Amino acid sequence: MPVQPIRFFGDPVLTTTASLVSTFDKELRNLVSDLLDTMHEAPGAGLAAPQIGVSLQVFVWDIEEGDGHLINPSLELSSDIQEGEEGCLSFPGLTYETVRSLKAIAKGFNMFGEPVIVEGTELLARVLQHETDHLNGIVFIDRLSTSERKIAMADIRNSDWFNEAIDLGSSPTVKFSPHSLKGMAL
């Protein structure tokens, strides 16, 4: 399947809640394949459909434990937290210390409409949370403290990719997570 262009911060699709998938067909399987190919080419640990301009609740991942995909996910998060460097393919070259739950249980469907439960700790838990956030119009800098978010925004404004997006008429929108932050951000 073809590699798709990745949308950068400032594109409105990244701050819009994606629609639930209702049809599990060949087109959906092609989308999952495109996401995997695009993520591997980038390379990245995860990629959500809105990051390639498709506003559907679909994401993929590939870490040491293996690759996978999830459709229409819901999360259960542990109260134990982890802090670590986090980046995003929609923020090329930028990483920030980001607090996440140490464990996540994601429930959803595979590309054939079969129920799936994915349990992860550490990196997989981080990826599940990060990509589910994308589906809810949340970007990882929303998880930063106010002072850290100011630093991130300055870094973004100074980046080549952001300035190219501004030249094309995009402007950034920062939304706050609709999920319980469990003390992980303001």
C-alpha positions as CSV (number, residue, x, y, z in Angstrom):
1,M,0.0,0.0,0.0
2,P,1.2,3.6,-0.5
3,V,2.9,5.7,2.0
4,Q,0.8,8.7,2.9
5,P,2.0,12.3,3.8
6,I,1.9,12.9,7.6
7,R,0.0,16.0,8.8
8,F,1.9,18.3,11.0
9,F,0.7,20.3,14.1
10,G,-1.4,23.2,12.9
11,D,-3.5,21.0,10.7
12,P,-7.2,21.1,12.0
13,V,-7.6,17.3,11.5
14,L,-5.2,16.8,14.4
15,T,-7.5,18.7,16.9
16,T,-10.8,17.2,15.7
17,T,-12.4,14.2,17.3
18,A,-12.3,11.3,14.8
19,S,-15.5,9.5,13.8
20,L,-16.2,6.0,15.0
21,V,-15.7,3.3,12.4
22,S,-19.0,1.6,11.5
23,T,-18.0,-0.4,8.4
24,F,-15.3,-3.1,8.6
25,D,-14.5,-3.6,4.9
26,K,-11.6,-3.7,2.4
27,E,-11.3,0.1,2.5
28,L,-10.7,-0.1,6.3
29,R,-8.1,-2.9,5.8
30,N,-6.4,-0.7,3.2
31,L,-6.3,2.2,5.7
32,V,-4.7,0.0,8.3
33,S,-2.1,-1.1,5.7
34,D,-1.4,2.5,4.6
35,L,-1.0,3.5,8.3
36,L,1.5,0.7,8.9
37,D,3.5,1.5,5.7
38,T,3.6,5.2,6.5
39,M,4.6,4.6,10.2
40,H,7.4,2.2,9.1
41,E,8.7,4.6,6.5
42,A,8.7,7.6,8.9
43,P,9.8,5.6,11.1
44,G,7.7,5.8,14.2
45,A,6.2,3.7,17.1
46,G,2.6,4.5,16.3
47,L,0.4,6.4,13.9
48,A,-3.3,7.4,14.0
49,A,-5.5,7.9,11.0
50,P,-6.0,11.6,11.6
51,Q,-2.2,12.0,11.2
52,I,-2.7,11.1,7.5
53,G,-5.8,13.2,7.2
54,V,-8.4,10.4,7.7
55,S,-10.8,11.4,10.6
56,L,-11.6,7.8,11.7
57,Q,-10.9,6.1,15.0
58,V,-8.0,3.8,13.8
59,F,-4.4,3.6,14.9
60,V,-1.4,1.3,14.5
61,W,1.8,0.7,16.4
62,D,5.0,-1.2,16.1
63,I,7.3,-1.7,19.1
64,E,9.7,-4.5,20.2
65,E,6.7,-6.6,21.4
66,G,5.3,-6.5,17.8
67,D,2.9,-4.5,15.7
68,G,-0.8,-4.1,15.9
69,H,-3.8,-1.9,15.2
70,L,-6.9,-0.9,17.1
71,I,-10.2,0.5,15.9
72,N,-12.7,2.5,18.1
73,P,-10.6,2.2,21.2
74,S,-11.5,2.9,24.8
75,L,-8.9,3.0,27.6
76,E,-8.6,2.0,31.2
77,L,-5.5,3.6,32.8
78,S,-3.6,2.6,36.0
79,S,-3.1,5.2,38.7
80,D,0.7,4.4,38.6
81,I,2.5,6.9,36.3
82,Q,5.6,6.9,34.2
83,E,7.5,9.9,32.9
84,G,9.6,9.7,29.8
85,E,10.6,11.3,26.5
86,E,7.8,11.4,24.0
87,G,7.7,12.6,20.5
88,C,5.2,12.5,17.6
89,L,5.4,12.2,13.9
90,S,3.2,15.3,13.6
91,F,5.9,17.2,15.6
92,P,9.1,16.2,13.6
93,G,12.3,16.3,15.7
94,L,10.6,17.5,18.9
95,T,10.5,15.4,22.2
96,Y,9.4,16.3,25.7
97,E,9.2,14.6,29.1
98,T,5.6,13.5,29.2
99,V,3.7,11.9,32.1
100,R,1.5,8.9,31.2
101,S,-0.1,6.0,33.1
102,L,2.3,3.1,33.5
103,K,-0.3,0.6,32.4
104,A,-3.1,0.8,29.9
105,I,-5.8,-1.6,28.8
106,A,-7.3,-0.7,25.4
107,K,-10.5,-2.3,24.2
108,G,-11.7,-2.0,20.6
109,F,-11.8,-3.9,17.4
110,N,-9.5,-5.3,14.8
111,M,-9.9,-4.6,11.1
112,F,-12.4,-7.4,10.7
113,G,-14.7,-6.1,13.4
114,E,-13.6,-8.7,16.0
115,P,-13.3,-7.5,19.7
116,V,-9.7,-6.9,20.8
117,I,-8.2,-6.2,24.2
118,V,-4.6,-5.0,24.4
119,E,-2.8,-4.7,27.7
120,G,0.4,-2.8,27.8
121,T,2.9,-1.3,30.3
122,E,5.7,1.2,29.8
123,L,6.2,1.9,26.0
124,L,3.1,0.0,24.8
125,A,1.0,1.8,27.4
126,R,2.5,5.1,26.3
127,V,1.7,4.4,22.6
128,L,-1.9,3.3,23.4
129,Q,-2.5,6.5,25.3
130,H,-0.7,8.7,22.7
131,E,-2.6,7.3,19.7
132,T,-6.0,7.2,21.5
133,D,-5.4,10.9,22.3
134,H,-5.0,11.6,18.6
135,L,-8.4,10.0,17.9
136,N,-9.9,12.5,20.4
137,G,-8.2,15.5,18.9
138,I,-5.6,15.7,21.6
139,V,-1.9,16.1,20.8
140,F,0.8,15.1,23.3
141,I,1.8,18.7,24.1
142,D,-1.6,19.0,25.7
143,R,-0.2,16.7,28.4
144,L,2.6,19.0,29.3
145,S,2.5,21.5,32.2
146,T,1.7,25.1,31.2
147,S,5.4,26.1,31.4
148,E,6.6,23.1,29.4
149,R,3.8,23.7,26.8
150,K,5.1,27.3,26.4
151,I,8.6,25.9,25.7
152,A,7.1,23.4,23.3
153,M,5.1,26.1,21.5
154,A,8.3,28.3,21.1
155,D,10.2,25.2,19.7
156,I,7.3,24.6,17.3
157,R,7.2,28.2,16.1
158,N,10.9,28.0,15.4
159,S,10.7,24.8,13.4
160,D,11.0,24.7,9.7
161,W,8.0,22.4,9.2
162,F,5.7,24.6,11.3
163,N,6.7,27.8,9.4
164,E,6.0,26.0,6.1
165,A,2.5,25.1,7.4
166,I,1.9,28.7,8.4
167,D,2.9,29.8,4.9
168,L,0.2,27.4,3.6
169,G,-2.5,29.0,5.9
170,S,-2.5,26.6,8.9
171,S,-2.6,27.9,12.5
172,P,-2.1,25.9,15.7
173,T,-5.0,24.9,18.0
174,V,-4.2,23.5,21.4
175,K,-7.1,21.6,23.1
176,F,-7.1,20.0,26.5
177,S,-7.8,16.4,27.0
178,P,-11.4,15.3,27.7
179,H,-10.0,12.3,29.6
180,S,-9.2,12.3,33.3
181,L,-5.6,13.5,33.5
182,K,-5.2,11.8,36.9
183,G,-2.8,14.6,37.9
184,M,-0.6,14.1,34.9
185,A,-1.0,17.7,33.5
186,L,-2.9,20.9,34.2
